[in-house]
């Protein structure tokens, strides 16, 4: 009787084993072959040549200095897969990052699914933890991706990632890796106007405080004839203060100084995802 039970369980075990193998084979996302450029895989054909060149040149320079690899991939659809599974599979198949250091980063955007993910290799999870990856997506990617501004969104996220990687290796990012310089001209002008407005408000507050102090000192001296506040004194004092204030707010910008293939890096699923 026991022998018959064992025989009955054998087919069940084989069916379960085949089912698991089928899920592993057919359940894995089907990833398109990487392009010859490697660092940019625009399968949706939405990026400009200028953006592709921007990414490729800077990623090559980073890899030469640190062996770290930052790759950008854009697909039309995830084909029913989660973006986490898709990104992790793509990361491993492309072998992003050095095989020993696992210092790769993948920025993946799915156009139709309206999803984005930053997948981080083991070796850079300290530099770009899940929280930081999420902040880069929300603050530097989503505002542009939701407007279908693929070029600005990609370059902003890419630059945020690159700055974090350079910082991890104790290196100064190149001067062109400045997110302010990547903003559309109208937005950059708007930011400057906002800063000017804030500065003007602060100066008015300072002016009022100075006048109140002078009036208070005047009262202590004994009334209107006790030394009143003189126009030249106010003008000179305010002018000096304004000069120092202006100098403090001035300053320079962000300082800095053929085909490719993956280095065999791997990812353990670290990073963050977002919708736009």
Protein Blocks (a to p, Z undefined) as FASTA:
>chain_A
ZZmmmmmmmmmmmmmmmmmmmmmmmmpccdddddfklmaccfkopacfklmmmmmmmmmm
mmmmnopacdddddfbenhpafklmmmmmmmmnogajfklopacdddddfklopacdddd
fklmmmmgfklmmmmmmmmmmmmmmnopaklmmmmmmmmmmmmmmmmnopacdfklcfkl
mpcfklmmmmmmmmmmmmmmmmmmmmmmmmmmmmmmmmmnopjknopacfklmmmmmmmm
mmmmmmmmgccddedfkddddehiacehiacdddZZ
